[in-house]
């Protein structure tokens, strides 16, 4: 996978019609699943989860992606209670972030009941995906990495039994070397494609200097969703709302069907507006694109 410069990526990518990039059969009848990662509005969720979810639905979102599941609950609600809240609000939660680490393997190398409970809760809420969003420093190389990738396969198998799909979400560190190749390539090579999908964070991929399209083309069917946040045209290259930065999402989205991507999830990590205003702007701009 060739590394690119930010200038190369943003200046050489040109818009192309969807029909010239993917078969028409892949585009017919596709539903646009647009969601928002609630970490974007984490303080609002902490203060008033019910009011925040209602406001998100009023913006036009129909789907959310959760985070912060702990002690069997979502924002202090049991899985059944949270599912009812979503129903009452007119929302669904197809995916949520739940960490998977080597600590979730017992002495015999099997998944712990704690992690299995998180997957069980995901099924109760009505999720389709359980996404692990992080990899600890010590797990990024050597034997620990091998253990973690095996844990991912086990998590994928357990989720499959529940009718769910397990996935992994990247940041920028996955695009650094671990031994003889990129860490991201280790994940792709050493996890079972039938058990482990990838949620590609487009911002972090570009931030690391790589073209998302190359990964999508090289590994068709491996990806389940995108995290969609734009990159500011500044020295720090902080996250900004979709359509207000330098990433050509239209070009990337054209490759989504063949890659297996079905869900497009807004996220913000930096703010030039209030978080709620930011995700509202991102939603409006994302809806203008073709995918």
Backbone torsions as a table, in degrees:
resi	resn	phi	psi	omega
1	UNK	NA	120.8	-175.4
2	UNK	-81.4	135.2	176.3
3	UNK	-78.9	144.2	-179.9
4	UNK	-125.3	160.6	174.1
5	UNK	-88.8	158.9	178.2
6	UNK	-59.8	-41.0	-179.2
7	UNK	-64.0	-42.9	179.3
8	UNK	-60.2	-44.6	-177.2
9	UNK	-65.1	-46.4	-173.2
10	UNK	-78.7	-22.6	-176.2
11	UNK	-98.2	-27.2	-174.7
12	UNK	-96.1	-18.9	178.6
13	UNK	-72.2	127.7	179.5
14	UNK	-119.3	153.6	180.0
15	UNK	-69.1	143.5	177.2
16	UNK	-140.4	149.2	179.5
17	UNK	-65.9	145.5	-179.8
18	UNK	-59.1	-37.5	-174.9
19	UNK	-67.8	-20.8	-179.1
20	UNK	-85.7	-10.7	-174.1
21	UNK	-110.5	-30.5	-179.1
22	UNK	-136.3	152.5	178.5
23	UNK	-60.1	144.8	-179.7
24	UNK	-59.9	-30.8	-178.7
25	UNK	-62.2	-25.8	179.8
26	UNK	-80.8	-15.2	-175.7
27	UNK	-98.5	-22.5	-175.9
28	UNK	-70.6	129.4	173.9
29	UNK	75.1	10.5	-179.4
30	UNK	-77.2	129.0	176.8
31	UNK	-89.8	137.3	178.2
32	UNK	-85.4	110.2	176.8
33	UNK	-94.8	103.2	178.8
34	UNK	-108.8	123.8	179.4
35	UNK	-132.0	-177.9	177.9
36	UNK	-138.3	133.0	175.6
37	UNK	-75.4	121.5	-174.1
38	UNK	-67.5	-13.9	174.2
39	UNK	-60.6	-25.5	178.2
40	UNK	-60.9	-30.5	-177.1
41	UNK	-124.5	40.5	-172.8
42	UNK	-60.6	-37.1	179.5
43	UNK	-69.0	-37.6	177.1
44	UNK	-64.7	-41.5	178.4
45	UNK	-65.3	-35.6	179.9
46	UNK	-66.2	-39.6	-176.9
47	UNK	-78.9	-41.9	-173.2
48	UNK	-154.2	79.6	-176.7
49	UNK	-61.9	-39.9	-178.7
50	UNK	-66.3	-48.7	179.6
51	UNK	-63.1	-36.4	179.9
52	UNK	-67.2	-43.4	179.2
53	UNK	-64.3	-39.4	177.3
54	UNK	-63.1	-40.4	179.5
55	UNK	-66.8	-37.5	178.0
56	UNK	-64.0	-41.7	177.7
57	UNK	-64.6	-37.9	-179.9
58	UNK	-65.1	-29.7	177.2
59	UNK	-64.7	-24.4	-177.2
60	UNK	123.6	-15.0	178.1
61	UNK	-63.9	143.3	172.8
62	UNK	-116.0	-11.3	-177.4
63	UNK	-131.9	148.1	174.9
64	UNK	-129.1	161.5	170.0
65	UNK	-119.7	127.0	-174.4
66	UNK	-88.4	174.6	173.4
67	UNK	-160.3	170.0	171.0
68	UNK	78.1	15.7	175.3
69	UNK	-57.4	130.3	-178.1
70	UNK	-153.8	138.5	176.2
71	UNK	53.0	39.1	175.2
72	UNK	78.6	12.2	-175.3
73	UNK	-135.2	154.8	172.3
74	UNK	-110.7	112.0	-178.8
75	UNK	48.3	51.8	176.5
76	UNK	65.5	15.5	176.9
77	UNK	-117.4	142.1	176.0
78	UNK	-65.0	161.8	178.3
79	UNK	-53.6	-42.4	178.8
80	UNK	-66.7	-39.7	178.5
81	UNK	-65.7	-40.2	-178.8
82	UNK	-70.6	-36.9	176.5
83	UNK	-61.5	-40.6	178.4
84	UNK	-65.8	-39.5	177.2
85	UNK	-60.4	-44.5	178.7
86	UNK	-61.4	-43.9	179.4
87	UNK	-61.2	-44.2	-180.0
88	UNK	-63.8	-30.2	-176.9
89	UNK	-88.1	-13.7	-178.1
90	UNK	84.4	26.1	-179.3
91	UNK	-120.3	163.8	169.5
92	UNK	-133.9	161.5	-179.6
93	UNK	-125.8	85.1	-178.2
94	UNK	-64.8	-26.9	-179.1
95	UNK	-146.1	161.2	175.9
96	UNK	-154.3	153.4	179.0
97	UNK	-88.8	126.2	175.9
98	UNK	-139.3	119.6	-175.2
99	UNK	-65.1	141.1	170.7
100	UNK	-124.7	121.6	178.6
101	UNK	-129.8	174.6	177.1
102	UNK	-65.6	-16.5	176.1
103	UNK	-69.9	-14.0	178.0
104	UNK	-91.4	15.2	170.8
105	UNK	-110.7	135.1	179.7
106	UNK	-83.0	-174.0	-175.9
107	UNK	-61.4	-24.0	179.4
108	UNK	-93.3	2.0	178.9
109	UNK	83.3	16.3	178.8
110	UNK	-102.5	157.1	179.2
111	UNK	-61.0	139.5	178.4
112	UNK	-75.2	157.6	176.7
113	UNK	-62.7	-30.8	179.4
114	UNK	-59.3	-46.4	-178.8
115	UNK	-71.5	-37.9	177.9
116	UNK	-60.9	-35.9	178.1
117	UNK	-63.3	-38.0	178.5
118	UNK	-62.7	-41.5	177.7
119	UNK	-67.6	-40.3	176.7
120	UNK	-59.4	-42.7	179.6
121	UNK	-64.6	-37.9	177.8
122	UNK	-60.3	-42.5	179.0
123	UNK	-64.3	-39.8	179.9
124	UNK	-63.3	-40.2	-179.8
125	UNK	-69.0	-24.3	-179.1
126	UNK	103.7	20.0	179.2
127	UNK	-69.7	157.4	170.5
128	UNK	-104.7	-28.1	-173.9
129	UNK	-129.7	141.7	169.6
130	UNK	-117.6	117.1	-171.4
131	UNK	-114.8	124.2	173.4
132	UNK	-87.6	125.7	-169.4
133	UNK	-102.6	10.1	-171.6
134	UNK	-161.8	158.4	176.3
135	UNK	-137.9	120.0	-179.0
136	UNK	-62.8	154.3	-176.4
137	UNK	-52.1	-45.8	-175.0
138	UNK	-73.1	-8.1	-178.9
139	UNK	-100.0	8.0	-172.8
140	UNK	-95.1	4.7	-179.9
141	UNK	-159.9	163.8	173.4
142	UNK	62.6	-148.9	-175.9
143	UNK	-63.6	-35.2	179.3
144	UNK	-63.2	-39.4	177.9
145	UNK	-63.8	-43.7	178.3
146	UNK	-59.5	-41.7	178.7
147	UNK	-63.5	-42.1	-178.5
148	UNK	-66.8	-41.9	179.4
149	UNK	-64.9	-35.0	174.7
150	UNK	-67.3	-38.1	176.2
151	UNK	-61.8	-37.5	177.6
152	UNK	-62.3	-43.1	178.0
153	UNK	-62.1	-41.7	178.1
154	UNK	-65.1	-41.5	177.8
155	UNK	-62.8	-39.1	178.0
156	UNK	-63.2	-39.7	179.0
157	UNK	-67.3	-42.4	-180.0
158	UNK	-65.9	-43.2	178.6
159	UNK	-62.8	-39.1	179.6
160	UNK	-59.8	-38.4	178.6
161	UNK	-64.4	-26.4	179.7
162	UNK	-91.1	-1.7	-176.4
163	UNK	83.1	18.5	-179.9
164	UNK	-110.5	172.3	174.5
165	UNK	-126.4	130.9	178.1
166	UNK	-89.8	144.0	178.8
167	UNK	-146.5	169.3	179.1
168	UNK	-127.2	137.5	-178.8
169	UNK	-108.0	131.0	-176.9
170	UNK	-93.5	158.1	163.7
171	UNK	-116.3	-145.2	178.8
172	UNK	-92.5	-23.0	-173.5
173	UNK	-67.9	-20.9	178.5
174	UNK	-67.7	-14.3	-179.7
175	UNK	-99.4	24.9	172.3
176	UNK	-112.2	159.9	-176.1
177	UNK	-69.0	140.2	169.1
178	UNK	-129.7	100.0	-172.7
179	UNK	73.7	-123.8	-173.5
180	UNK	-93.4	-0.7	-179.6
181	UNK	-153.4	172.5	-179.7
182	UNK	-62.8	145.6	177.8
183	UNK	-58.6	-38.8	179.9
184	UNK	-61.3	-36.8	178.6
185	UNK	-68.6	-35.9	174.5
186	UNK	-58.2	-44.6	-179.1
187	UNK	-61.1	-45.0	-179.8
188	UNK	-65.9	-41.4	-175.0
189	UNK	-76.8	-34.1	-168.6
190	UNK	-108.6	12.7	169.6
191	UNK	-119.6	151.4	-176.8
192	UNK	-75.1	120.4	-179.3
193	UNK	-61.3	-20.2	177.2
194	UNK	-82.4	-10.0	-176.0
195	UNK	-119.6	-27.0	-173.5
196	UNK	-126.3	116.7	175.8
197	UNK	-100.5	172.1	179.0
198	UNK	-124.5	135.4	171.5
199	UNK	-100.7	108.8	-173.9
200	UNK	-87.4	114.4	173.6
201	UNK	-82.2	106.3	-173.2
202	UNK	-64.0	-39.4	179.5
203	UNK	-59.6	-51.3	-175.1
204	UNK	-67.6	-32.2	176.4
205	UNK	-63.4	-47.9	178.9
206	UNK	-67.8	-39.4	178.4
207	UNK	-57.2	-37.7	-179.9
208	UNK	-76.1	-8.2	176.8
209	UNK	98.1	19.7	-177.9
210	UNK	-119.0	152.7	-179.9
211	UNK	-91.0	114.9	179.9
212	UNK	-55.5	-34.4	-176.7
213	UNK	-60.0	-38.0	-179.8
214	UNK	-62.8	-40.1	177.7
215	UNK	-67.9	-40.5	-179.5
216	UNK	-64.5	-41.2	-179.3
217	UNK	-70.7	-37.0	-176.5
218	UNK	-74.8	-25.8	-175.6
219	UNK	-130.1	64.7	-179.2
220	UNK	-60.1	137.8	176.6
221	UNK	85.3	-5.1	-175.8
222	UNK	-86.4	-12.1	-170.6
223	UNK	-109.5	142.6	-179.5
224	UNK	-110.8	-27.9	-175.0
225	UNK	-158.9	163.1	173.9
226	UNK	-113.9	144.1	159.5
227	UNK	-94.9	126.6	-171.3
228	UNK	-115.8	103.7	171.5
229	UNK	-143.0	144.1	-173.3
230	UNK	-89.8	168.9	-178.0
231	UNK	-115.5	123.2	-179.1
232	UNK	-63.6	147.3	176.2
233	UNK	-86.3	59.9	-179.2
234	UNK	-131.2	172.0	179.9
235	UNK	-62.7	-37.2	-178.6
236	UNK	-78.8	-20.3	179.9
237	UNK	53.9	45.0	-179.6
238	UNK	-69.3	166.6	178.8
239	UNK	-73.7	141.6	174.8
240	UNK	-137.8	171.7	-177.5
241	UNK	-65.6	147.2	176.8
242	UNK	-49.4	132.5	177.7
243	UNK	89.6	-3.7	-178.5
244	UNK	-117.0	17.2	-178.6
245	UNK	-135.1	-151.1	-169.7
246	UNK	-106.1	-4.0	-175.6
247	UNK	-86.0	132.7	179.0
248	UNK	-89.0	85.0	-176.9
249	UNK	-66.2	-34.9	-178.0
250	UNK	-58.7	-42.0	179.3
251	UNK	-64.8	-42.1	-179.1
252	UNK	-67.1	-44.5	-176.2
253	UNK	-60.9	-27.3	179.9
254	UNK	-61.2	-22.5	-179.1
255	UNK	-97.5	0.5	-175.5
256	UNK	-63.6	-44.5	-176.5
257	UNK	-58.6	-48.3	-178.7
258	UNK	-65.9	-27.5	-179.9
259	UNK	-79.0	-16.3	-179.7
260	UNK	99.9	2.4	-175.1
261	UNK	-73.0	129.1	178.8
262	UNK	-121.8	-17.7	-174.4
263	UNK	-126.9	136.2	-176.4
264	UNK	-120.7	111.3	-167.4
265	UNK	-116.3	116.9	178.4
266	UNK	-69.1	140.6	173.2
267	UNK	-148.9	148.1	173.2
268	UNK	-133.2	139.5	175.8
269	UNK	-118.8	-16.9	175.7
270	UNK	-129.0	158.1	-170.5
271	UNK	-137.0	131.9	169.5
272	UNK	-111.8	-6.2	172.0
273	UNK	-127.4	-176.5	169.6
274	UNK	-67.7	154.5	178.6
275	UNK	-54.5	-42.6	-179.5
276	UNK	-65.7	-40.6	176.1
277	UNK	-64.5	-38.1	-178.5
278	UNK	-63.6	-46.1	-178.5
279	UNK	-71.5	-24.4	175.6
280	UNK	-68.6	-43.6	177.9
281	UNK	-64.3	-43.1	-179.8
282	UNK	-61.5	-40.0	179.3
283	UNK	-62.6	-47.0	-179.2
284	UNK	-61.6	-41.7	-178.5
285	UNK	-72.0	-36.9	179.1
286	UNK	-66.0	-37.8	-179.2
287	UNK	-65.9	-19.3	179.2
288	UNK	-75.8	-18.3	-176.7
289	UNK	-84.5	159.5	179.3
290	UNK	-97.0	124.0	174.7
291	UNK	-165.7	NA	NA
